[in-house]
Amino acid sequence: MAAMAIGCTNANDKVSVKGNLKNVGDTLFLFSPSERKVIDTVAVSNGQFEFTFSTDAVGDYYLLAPDALRGQRGPHLLFVAVPGETLELTGDVNDRYDFGGSKFYQDYHEVDLMTESAQKEVSDFTQRLQGMMLQGVPQDSVMKLYQAGIEPLQQKMEQTMLQFIKDHPDMEACATLVGQLSPERMADAVALFSDRVKNGRMRPYYQGIIDRVQQEQLAEQAAAQKQAQGVSAPDFALNDLQGKPLKLSSLRGKYVVLDFWGAWCGWCIKGFPEMKRYYEKYKGKFEILGIDCNDTEAKWRAAVEKYQLPWLHVYNPRDSRLLEDYGIQGFPTKIILSPEGKIVKTIVGEDPAFYTQLDELFGK
């Protein structure tokens, strides 16, 4: 199923939720992502539950099983809390669950089914590529297939969503589709809304999405400027594993890879074996400086020891401005610096492009 979110204001702040779901366990936690905390505990009996809670704004909420709350695999249901409305959830959490209840949620269910259908080709495509990787197809080959095939599928998906809005301009639940579209098509969706949807209780929701996307785009532009080729890398000094300050400028005269990572970051950990192989392959031709972020110092030290990482390491405390100075938007981020301390290339994520760049620099 496709899960979405909407926003509005309503004098009646009560949200009623009823559920009849299979494989949901005997306890669920009501979790608010915006507040990042558990709001209530919900008792479940033979898959059935019912509760009411108050909220002065519409937004996403999760019903999480205990394992899911701890970050493990387990039942987790995303739903939209709409003040003054009654939501009914039915189905099987291991397969699909559906929305019902008051008129808004009946419409939302129709939007949800359309979205699921519109996204199917994209989902099937990405699942095929994931299967290829599991079968041993090189990641860079899979990425080329993804880059060549994903855009037309996404365009088709968005056209389906826009046509649905055009056919249902007065359906408030259509405002949930704004967040499913690319930034370039969001205004197209809003233009198709009736005045009731465009200027009514849905306006704070869709405008909030547009504003957040614009802010993210500005942040990405600022990050791109800070990470652009030829930019002088800001100097810094952070404590190493011996508790002594290590200054970036002390490494001038050799190529340096700044690896922004964390022990909590699964993709960071996944990349270590290949990083270690390349570190040995071009031993002496470059240095890696691992910069641990968003960890406790104890977890950082334990991770370095556990994964036997042979390069230099420093710890970035939470009150540091380093991530802002370098425009770090995701983890891992690897920034290759020239011997003069200028940025050669920035790679976000565990991307084969990093190793291709190393081969181009040192494999001659």
C-alpha positions as CSV (number, residue, x, y, z in Angstrom):
1,M,0.0,0.0,0.0
2,A,1.1,3.6,-0.4
3,A,1.2,5.8,2.7
4,M,0.8,9.5,2.6
5,A,0.2,12.5,4.8
6,I,-2.0,15.5,4.9
7,G,-2.4,18.7,6.9
8,C,-5.2,21.0,8.1
9,T,-6.6,22.8,11.1
10,N,-9.9,22.0,12.7
11,A,-11.7,23.1,15.8
12,N,-12.5,19.5,16.7
13,D,-9.0,18.1,17.6
14,K,-10.2,14.6,18.3
15,V,-9.0,11.8,16.1
16,S,-10.7,8.4,16.4
17,V,-8.9,5.2,15.2
18,K,-10.3,1.8,14.9
19,G,-8.4,-1.3,13.7
20,N,-9.1,-4.9,12.7
21,L,-5.7,-6.2,11.6
22,K,-4.0,-9.5,11.3
23,N,-0.5,-10.2,12.6
24,V,-0.4,-7.0,14.6
25,G,0.5,-8.5,18.0
26,D,-1.0,-7.5,21.3
27,T,0.5,-4.0,21.9
28,L,1.1,-1.0,19.6
29,F,2.7,2.3,20.4
30,L,1.3,5.5,18.9
31,F,4.4,7.4,17.7
32,S,4.6,11.0,16.5
33,P,7.5,11.5,14.0
34,S,7.2,15.3,14.3
35,E,7.6,15.2,18.0
36,R,9.9,12.1,17.9
37,K,8.2,10.5,20.8
38,V,5.6,7.9,21.8
39,I,2.2,9.5,22.4
40,D,0.3,6.5,23.8
41,T,0.2,2.7,24.2
42,V,-2.6,0.9,22.5
43,A,-3.8,-2.5,23.6
44,V,-4.7,-5.0,20.9
45,S,-7.1,-8.0,21.4
46,N,-7.3,-10.5,18.5
47,G,-6.2,-7.9,16.1
48,Q,-8.8,-5.3,17.2
49,F,-8.1,-2.0,18.8
50,E,-9.8,1.4,19.3
51,F,-8.5,4.7,20.7
52,T,-9.0,8.4,20.5
53,F,-6.3,11.1,20.8
54,S,-6.1,14.9,20.3
55,T,-4.0,16.9,17.9
56,D,-4.3,20.5,16.7
57,A,-2.7,19.8,13.4
58,V,-2.9,17.0,10.8
59,G,0.2,14.9,10.2
60,D,1.9,11.5,10.1
61,Y,1.6,9.1,13.0
62,Y,2.9,5.5,13.3
63,L,1.5,2.5,15.1
64,L,4.6,0.5,16.0
65,A,5.0,-2.9,17.5
66,P,7.6,-3.1,20.3
67,D,10.3,-4.5,18.0
68,A,9.7,-1.8,15.4
69,L,9.9,0.9,18.1
70,R,13.4,-0.5,18.9
71,G,14.4,-0.2,15.3
72,Q,14.1,-3.8,14.5
73,R,11.8,-5.6,12.1
74,G,8.2,-5.7,13.2
75,P,4.7,-4.3,12.4
76,H,4.6,-0.6,11.7
77,L,1.6,1.3,10.2
78,L,1.8,4.8,8.9
79,F,-1.5,6.7,9.1
80,V,-2.7,10.3,8.8
81,A,-4.3,11.9,11.8
82,V,-7.0,14.3,10.6
83,P,-8.7,16.3,13.4
84,G,-12.4,15.6,13.5
85,E,-12.2,12.4,11.4
86,T,-12.6,8.7,12.1
87,L,-10.1,6.3,10.7
88,E,-10.7,2.6,10.3
89,L,-7.7,0.3,9.4
90,T,-8.3,-3.2,8.1
91,G,-6.1,-5.9,6.5
92,D,-2.9,-7.7,7.3
93,V,0.2,-5.9,8.3
94,N,2.3,-8.5,6.6
95,D,0.6,-8.0,3.3
96,R,-1.4,-4.7,3.0
97,Y,-3.7,-2.6,5.1
98,D,-6.4,-0.2,3.9
99,F,-8.0,3.0,5.0
100,G,-11.7,3.5,5.7
101,G,-14.0,5.4,8.0
102,S,-15.4,8.9,7.6
103,K,-15.7,10.5,4.1
104,F,-12.2,11.9,4.1
105,Y,-10.6,8.5,4.7
106,Q,-12.9,6.9,2.1
107,D,-11.5,9.4,-0.4
108,Y,-8.0,8.9,1.0
109,H,-8.3,5.2,0.4
110,E,-9.2,5.9,-3.3
111,V,-6.1,8.1,-3.6
112,D,-4.0,5.4,-1.9
113,L,-5.1,2.7,-4.3
114,M,-4.4,5.0,-7.3
115,T,-0.9,5.8,-5.9
116,E,-0.1,2.1,-5.3
117,S,-1.0,1.4,-8.9
118,A,0.9,4.4,-10.3
119,Q,4.0,3.4,-8.4
120,K,3.9,-0.3,-9.4
121,E,6.2,0.0,-12.5
122,V,8.8,2.0,-10.5
123,S,8.6,-0.5,-7.6
124,D,8.9,-3.5,-10.0
125,F,11.8,-1.9,-11.7
126,T,13.8,-1.2,-8.5
127,Q,13.0,-4.7,-7.2
128,R,14.4,-6.3,-10.4
129,L,17.6,-4.3,-9.9
130,Q,17.9,-5.3,-6.3
131,G,17.6,-8.9,-7.4
132,M,20.4,-8.4,-9.9
133,M,22.6,-7.1,-7.1
134,L,21.8,-10.1,-5.0
135,Q,22.8,-12.3,-7.9
136,G,26.2,-10.7,-8.0
137,V,25.8,-8.2,-10.8
138,P,28.3,-5.3,-10.1
139,Q,26.8,-2.3,-8.4
140,D,28.1,0.2,-11.0
141,S,26.4,-1.8,-13.8
142,V,23.1,-1.8,-11.8
143,M,23.4,1.9,-11.2
144,K,23.8,2.5,-15.0
145,L,20.6,0.5,-15.6
146,Y,18.8,2.5,-12.9
147,Q,19.9,5.9,-14.3
148,A,18.9,4.9,-17.8
149,G,15.4,3.5,-16.9
150,I,14.1,5.3,-13.9
151,E,13.2,8.7,-15.3
152,P,10.6,7.7,-17.9
153,L,8.9,5.5,-15.3
154,Q,8.8,8.3,-12.8
155,Q,7.4,10.7,-15.4
156,K,4.6,8.2,-16.2
157,M,3.8,7.8,-12.5
158,E,3.6,11.6,-12.1
159,Q,1.3,12.0,-15.1
160,T,-1.0,9.3,-13.6
161,M,-1.2,11.2,-10.4
162,L,-1.8,14.6,-12.1
163,Q,-4.6,13.1,-14.2
164,F,-6.2,11.8,-11.0
165,I,-6.2,15.3,-9.5
166,K,-7.6,16.7,-12.7
167,D,-10.4,14.2,-12.6
168,H,-11.1,14.8,-8.8
169,P,-10.2,18.5,-8.3
170,D,-12.6,18.8,-5.3
171,M,-11.2,15.8,-3.4
172,E,-9.3,17.1,-0.4
173,A,-7.3,13.9,-0.1
174,C,-5.7,14.8,-3.5
175,A,-3.6,17.3,-1.6
176,T,-1.6,14.3,-0.2
177,L,-0.2,13.8,-3.7
178,V,1.8,17.0,-3.7
179,G,4.5,15.2,-1.6
180,Q,4.6,12.3,-4.0
181,L,5.6,14.5,-6.9
182,S,9.0,15.9,-8.0
183,P,9.6,19.6,-7.1
184,E,9.0,20.6,-10.7
185,R,5.5,19.2,-10.8
186,M,4.2,20.3,-7.4
187,A,2.9,23.6,-8.7
188,D,1.1,21.7,-11.5
189,A,-0.8,19.7,-8.9
190,V,-1.8,22.8,-6.9
191,A,-3.1,24.5,-10.1
192,L,-5.5,21.6,-10.6
193,F,-7.1,21.9,-7.2
194,S,-10.6,23.4,-6.9
195,D,-10.7,26.6,-4.8
196,R,-12.1,24.6,-1.9
197,V,-9.0,22.4,-1.8
198,K,-6.5,25.1,-2.8
199,N,-7.6,27.7,-0.3
200,G,-9.3,25.5,2.4
201,R,-8.0,23.4,5.2
202,M,-5.5,21.6,3.0
203,R,-3.5,24.7,2.1
204,P,-1.2,24.7,5.2
205,Y,-0.3,21.1,4.3
206,Y,0.6,21.4,0.7
207,Q,2.3,24.7,1.1
208,G,4.3,23.3,4.0
209,I,5.6,20.6,1.7
210,I,6.5,23.0,-1.0
211,D,8.3,25.3,1.5
212,R,10.3,22.4,2.9
213,V,11.3,21.2,-0.5
214,Q,12.5,24.7,-1.4
215,Q,14.5,24.9,1.8
216,E,16.1,21.5,1.0
217,Q,16.9,22.7,-2.5
218,L,18.6,25.8,-1.1
219,A,20.6,23.7,1.4
220,E,21.7,21.3,-1.4
221,Q,22.8,24.3,-3.6
222,A,24.8,25.6,-0.6
223,A,26.3,22.2,0.0
224,A,27.2,21.9,-3.7
225,Q,29.1,25.2,-3.6
226,K,31.0,24.1,-0.5
227,Q,31.9,20.7,-2.0
228,A,32.7,21.9,-5.5
229,Q,35.9,20.9,-7.3
230,G,38.7,23.3,-6.7
231,V,37.3,24.7,-3.4
232,S,39.8,24.9,-0.6
233,A,38.8,22.5,2.2
234,P,38.2,24.3,5.5
235,D,40.9,23.4,8.0
236,F,40.0,21.9,11.3
237,A,41.5,20.1,14.3
238,L,39.7,17.2,16.0
239,N,40.9,14.6,18.6
240,D,42.3,11.3,17.3
241,L,42.1,7.9,18.9
242,Q,44.9,8.9,21.3
243,G,43.0,12.0,22.4
244,K,45.4,14.4,20.6
245,P,44.3,17.1,18.2
246,L,44.9,16.1,14.5
247,K,44.9,19.1,12.2
248,L,43.8,18.6,8.6
249,S,46.5,20.9,7.2
250,S,49.1,18.6,8.8
251,L,48.3,16.1,6.0
252,R,49.1,18.6,3.2
253,G,51.4,17.2,0.5
254,K,49.4,14.0,-0.1
255,Y,45.9,13.1,-1.4
256,V,43.4,12.8,1.5
257,V,40.0,11.2,1.6
258,L,37.7,12.7,4.3
259,D,35.2,10.0,5.2
260,F,32.2,11.3,7.1
261,W,30.7,8.3,8.7
262,G,29.0,6.9,11.9
263,A,28.8,3.6,13.7
264,W,25.0,3.9,13.4
265,C,25.2,4.2,9.5
266,G,24.6,0.8,7.8
267,W,25.9,1.9,4.4
268,C,29.0,3.3,6.0
269,I,29.7,-0.1,7.6
270,K,28.9,-1.9,4.4
271,G,31.5,0.1,2.5
272,F,34.4,-0.7,4.8
273,P,35.6,-3.9,3.1
274,E,36.0,-2.2,-0.3
275,M,37.6,0.8,1.3
276,K,40.1,-1.4,3.1
277,R,40.9,-3.1,-0.1
278,Y,41.6,0.1,-2.0
279,Y,43.5,1.5,1.0
280,E,45.9,-1.4,0.6
281,K,45.8,-1.4,-3.2
282,Y,47.1,2.2,-3.3
283,K,49.0,2.1,-0.1
284,G,51.1,5.3,0.4
285,K,49.5,7.2,-2.5
286,F,46.7,8.6,-0.3
287,E,45.4,8.8,3.2
288,I,42.0,8.3,4.7
289,L,40.8,10.5,7.6
290,G,37.7,9.0,9.1
291,I,35.5,11.6,10.7
292,D,33.0,10.0,13.1
293,C,29.7,11.9,13.4
294,N,26.6,11.6,15.6
295,D,28.1,8.9,17.9
296,T,29.2,8.8,21.4
297,E,33.0,8.6,21.8
298,A,32.7,5.1,23.2
299,K,30.7,3.9,20.2
300,W,33.2,5.5,17.8
301,R,36.2,3.8,19.4
302,A,34.4,0.4,19.6
303,A,33.5,0.6,15.9
304,V,37.0,1.4,14.8
305,E,38.3,-1.6,16.7
306,K,35.4,-3.9,15.7
307,Y,35.9,-3.3,11.9
308,Q,39.7,-3.0,12.1
309,L,39.9,0.3,10.2
310,P,43.6,0.9,9.5
311,W,43.5,4.6,8.5
312,L,43.5,7.8,10.6
313,H,40.5,8.6,12.7
314,V,39.1,11.7,14.5
315,Y,35.9,12.2,16.5
316,N,33.5,15.0,15.6
317,P,31.6,16.2,18.7
318,R,27.9,17.2,18.4
319,D,28.6,20.8,19.1
320,S,31.0,21.1,16.2
321,R,30.3,23.2,13.1
322,L,32.3,20.9,10.8
323,L,29.3,19.3,9.1
324,E,27.9,22.7,8.3
325,D,31.3,24.0,7.1
326,Y,31.5,21.1,4.6
327,G,27.8,21.1,3.7
328,I,27.3,17.4,4.7
329,Q,23.8,16.3,3.7
330,G,24.1,12.5,4.1
331,F,26.2,9.6,5.2
332,P,28.6,8.4,4.2
333,T,30.1,11.3,2.4
334,K,33.6,11.0,1.0
335,I,35.5,14.1,-0.1
336,I,38.8,13.6,-2.0
337,L,41.4,16.4,-1.4
338,S,44.4,17.2,-3.5
339,P,47.9,17.5,-2.0
340,E,47.2,21.3,-1.9
341,G,44.1,20.8,0.2
342,K,41.6,21.5,-2.6
343,I,38.5,19.4,-3.3
344,V,38.9,17.0,-6.2
345,K,35.5,15.2,-5.9
346,T,32.7,14.7,-3.5
347,I,30.8,11.4,-3.4
348,V,27.6,11.0,-1.3
349,G,26.5,7.5,-0.3
350,E,28.3,4.1,-0.9
351,D,28.9,4.8,-4.6
352,P,31.2,2.9,-7.0
353,A,32.2,6.4,-8.4
354,F,34.5,6.8,-5.4
355,Y,36.6,3.8,-6.4
356,T,36.5,4.7,-10.0
357,Q,37.9,8.1,-9.0
358,L,40.7,6.4,-7.0
359,D,41.6,4.3,-10.0
360,E,41.7,7.3,-12.2
361,L,44.0,9.1,-9.8
362,F,46.4,6.3,-8.7
363,G,46.0,3.5,-11.3
364,K,48.1,5.1,-14.0
